[in-house]
Amino acid sequence: MELYGYPLKAKFNQPRPPPPKVLPAASTGAANYKNCVPCQPESFTMPWMPNSYYKAAALNPTLAPLTENFPGLPPTKIVPFISEKPSGVFTRHTLDDWHRSNMTNYKESETTRHNAERLRADLNRAIKDVYQQAKRSQGESTRNLGERVNDIEYWKSELCIELDAMIRETNSLADMQKRLERALADTEGPFQVAHKCLLHREKRMGIDLVNDDVEKQLVTEIKIIKSCRERLQQCLDTVNAQLMCNKEARQELEKDLADKQLGHHIDSKCYQLKDTSRDIHFFKGVERVDATVSVPETWARFTDNNIFRSQSARAASAKLRASTESLLMGTADEMWRQFSKVNDAFTSRITEIANAKSKIQTHLAKTRQEIFQIETKIQVIQKTIKDKEAQLKVAQTRLDERTRRPNVELCRDAAQIRLVQEVNEINETLRNLHQCLRASEDMLQMLVRSKGVLEQDLVVKNNSLFIDQERCMGMRKSYPSTVQILGYV
């Protein structure tokens, strides 16, 4: 341990000058002790040695007057070396003066030694107190630094735990964002399919261009898909905003953690510094520089607020992920149910059209058969009319020839009566046959017209069946599955 005032080894790498061979007088040292100025804090940069040493070492003793060697004695006690008497003979000091001078020197020496011993004891106590005070102060500072390092380690661990949790939550929310984007993109296909189905069904002809259940279900499907797309887009916007909030909280955690790591490194280095460390120097006036911006309460509250903000963002993110998952499941189920309803309506309608087509084909076949039979019957009637006309010609020829009988031969006999009856009967038959022929021809026209209607209706049914079965149902076979709608692929 090194304290202020302790001599640095580097300052004494030069050999000391040898002490003088003749020591100064004791009075001179006492006077120097009295005039010694206490060590000032500014002199910490100089090696600690008493000023009296430098002064005593610098003295080069020479002969001087007794008054100068003993400035503290009163003039009455100074014995002159040579005293002149009126007789002109040199007179020496008396024996009492000599003893008195010795006693004075002894007393002053004892007093000086007593003061020096007392000063040494005070200095030992002061040095011991300085060392103990420095050791106690340094120990308290080291203990405080250790507690500070432990506090930083605690908050570092809390920040690391929260940062890992925030990174996992952000990654999960990013995955949910991708699922939402894929789900939103996958709804475009069903929307286009339903819209094209409506456009294709507009190409139906005649009576089949009806507002049936298929069209109603298709319109409902378009509305449901639009509603699902709007909800998914709103949810996607919310997820994007939450991702930004998570990113900001994560950045605050990372910045705080980086500051904590740097502070932990600095405080750990300070905690490990000792008096024998190599990286210690004097920094004059550093204790007067206050670069702090927080106190322990605000320091801990700042990190706690960052962690609380991250936890709040993480909780909101988890809640949003749950609601998004529920939305994906709900929209997928809703769209799938409507898709099934539309397919069921298409299947039912296709079955109805197929049945109607089959019945039309049956009626058309019967109509064609009937037309064939009517045409055959017309031919028979026409032949019958020709035969009856031949018989009528025979009967009328007979009657005409009998009108040429002479005189009385013009007899109304049975043959005449029968020929008249035969002509009447044949005319009646011909009238009936002509009526039957006209009726048959009218019926034939009606059958032909019915045949044309059935054929046209068959064409309409074939067109409707092709649109519903081939085009619409062909497109709806490529409808995305529930897994695709949920965005898992």
VENQUIWO-V46631 format. One record per run of one state. SS is the DSSP state (hx for helix, st for strand, lp for the rest). FROM is the first residue (numbers start at 0). TO is the last residue. If there is no record, write none. Layout:
BEGIN
SS_FROM_TO, SS_FROM_TO
END
This chain:
BEGIN
lp_0_7, hx_8_11, lp_12_24, hx_25_33, lp_34_39, hx_40_44, lp_45_49, hx_50_57, lp_58_64, hx_65_68, lp_69_73, hx_74_76, lp_77_81, st_82_83, lp_84_88, st_89_90, lp_91_93, hx_94_200, lp_201_204, hx_205_207, lp_208_211, hx_212_271, lp_272_284, hx_285_287, lp_288_294, hx_295_401, lp_402_405, hx_406_408, lp_409_412, hx_413_475, lp_476_480, hx_481_484, lp_485_488
END
